[in-house]
């Protein structure tokens, strides 16, 4: 998935949950104008926003990033077995290409999620350090 489509996906999830941009802003600590910019793809959604947004709407990050079109390894394995029964070789080859694309997309998404998770943990560590310093001051 291209990053440009994240905003549209976020908007779809927000609207599906009947939440206003202001409500999302209040729940995530961002401004309504930031939410608007993210949804219009004028601004990339920050990692911490994605994490907070996923918690607000109760959907995992991978579902948000793929707009709910997640396929796990079992789904792909089942598809491969069903292809063997297709008598039309042209159609079977086209489906095999589609499955190969799904597998590539799945690997790409796993890498993106791992990268986001790593960055999220780094941010949490930084926040913890800042919190400890502030705690000592007060």
C-alpha positions in Angstrom: 0.0 0.0 0.0 1.2 3.5 -0.8 1.6 5.9 2.1 -0.6 8.4 0.3 -3.7 6.3 1.0 -3.3 6.2 4.8 -5.3 9.4 5.3 -8.2 8.0 3.4 -8.1 4.8 5.4 -8.0 6.7 8.6 -11.0 8.8 7.5 -12.9 5.7 6.6 -12.3 4.1 10.0 -13.1 7.3 11.8 -16.4 7.7 9.9 -17.3 4.0 10.3 -16.9 4.5 14.1 -19.1 7.7 13.9 -16.4 9.8 15.4 -15.8 13.5 14.4 -12.3 14.8 13.7 -12.6 16.8 16.9 -13.4 13.7 18.9 -10.4 11.9 17.4 -8.3 15.0 18.2 -9.4 15.0 21.8 -8.8 11.3 22.3 -5.4 11.3 20.6 -4.0 14.6 21.8 -3.7 16.1 18.3 -5.5 19.1 16.9 -8.6 18.8 14.7 -6.6 20.6 12.0 -3.8 17.9 12.2 -6.4 15.2 11.9 -7.8 17.0 8.9 -4.3 17.3 7.3 -3.7 13.6 7.9 -7.0 12.6 6.3 -6.3 14.8 3.3 -2.8 13.3 3.0 -1.2 16.7 3.5 0.6 15.3 6.5 2.0 11.8 7.2 0.4 10.3 10.2 2.9 10.2 13.1 3.6 6.8 14.6 2.2 7.8 18.0 -0.9 9.1 16.3 -1.4 5.7 14.5 -0.9 3.8 17.8 -3.4 6.1 19.7 -5.9 6.0 16.8 -5.8 2.2 16.7 -6.5 2.1 20.4 -9.4 4.6 20.1 -11.1 2.6 17.4 -10.1 -0.8 18.7 -8.4 -2.0 15.5 -4.8 -3.2 15.2 -2.2 -1.2 13.3 -1.9 -3.7 10.5 -5.6 -3.5 9.8 -5.4 0.3 9.7 -2.4 0.3 7.4 -4.0 -2.2 5.0 -7.5 -0.8 5.3 -8.7 -4.1 6.8 -7.4 -6.2 3.9 -5.1 -8.4 5.9 -4.3 -11.9 4.7 -2.5 -14.3 6.9 -0.4 -17.2 5.9 -3.2 -19.7 6.3 -5.4 -17.7 3.9 -2.7 -17.7 1.2 -2.0 -21.4 1.8 -5.7 -22.3 1.3 -5.8 -20.2 -1.9 -2.8 -22.0 -3.3 -4.5 -25.4 -2.7 -7.8 -24.3 -4.3 -5.9 -23.1 -7.4 -4.8 -26.6 -8.1 -8.4 -27.6 -8.8 -9.0 -24.8 -11.4 -9.1 -26.4 -14.9 -8.4 -23.2 -16.8 -4.6 -22.8 -16.8 -4.7 -19.1 -17.8 -7.0 -18.2 -14.9 -4.9 -20.4 -12.6 -1.8 -18.5 -13.6 -3.4 -15.1 -13.1 -4.6 -16.2 -9.6 -1.1 -17.4 -8.8 0.3 -14.0 -9.8 -2.3 -12.3 -7.5 -1.3 -14.6 -4.6 2.4 -13.8 -5.2 1.5 -10.1 -4.9 -0.4 -10.8 -1.7 2.6 -12.6 -0.3 4.9 -9.7 -1.2 2.5 -7.2 0.2 2.2 -9.2 3.4 6.0 -9.3 3.8 6.2 -5.6 3.1 3.5 -4.8 5.7 5.2 -7.0 8.3 8.4 -5.1 7.8 6.5 -1.8 8.1 4.8 -2.9 11.2 8.1 -4.1 12.7 9.7 -0.7 11.8 6.7 1.2 13.3 6.9 -0.9 16.5 10.6 -0.3 16.8 10.1 3.5 16.5 7.2 3.4 18.9 9.3 1.6 21.5 12.1 4.2 21.0 9.6 7.0 21.5 8.2 5.3 24.7 11.8 5.0 26.0 12.4 8.6 25.4 9.2 9.6 27.1 10.1 7.4 30.1 13.5 9.2 30.4 11.8 12.6 30.2 9.2 11.5 32.7 11.9 10.4 35.2 13.7 13.8 34.8 10.5 15.7 35.3 9.7 13.6 38.3 13.0 14.5 39.9 12.3 18.2 39.4 9.0 18.0 41.1 
